[in-house]
Amino acid sequence: MSVIMLPGGVLRVPTATTLPNGTKVDGTREVRPDDPEYPHWLPYAQREAELWQRDEAEQDQRILARWRRRESA
């Protein structure tokens, strides 16, 4: 489960919907600070900017690891 805090404090939370034909669709919905569910989701929230930075850092490490393997070959 990943809850993302968008600028302005709005949370993007996971949701699942079942269509009339039985197909399950995963998605997200926004929970605003004035929503009664907000306190429930807030402890799970990660700031969007932090997620981007972490993703970029992980990608950089993967690229560097590939380069190191090529250099040692």
VENSUL-V843529 format. One line per field, one symbol per residue. ss: DSSP state (h for helix, s for strand, l for the rest). psi: psi as a letter, one per 20 degrees, with the letter a starting at -180 (. if undefined). A space follows every 10 residues. Layout:
ss = ???
psi = ???
//
This chain:
ss = llssslllll ssssssssll lllsssssss sllllllhhh hhllssshhh hhhhhhhhhh hhhhhhhhhh hhl
psi = pppporqiip poqqqpqprh jipppqarqp oqhjphighg hghiqppghh gggggggggg hgghgggghh hi.
//
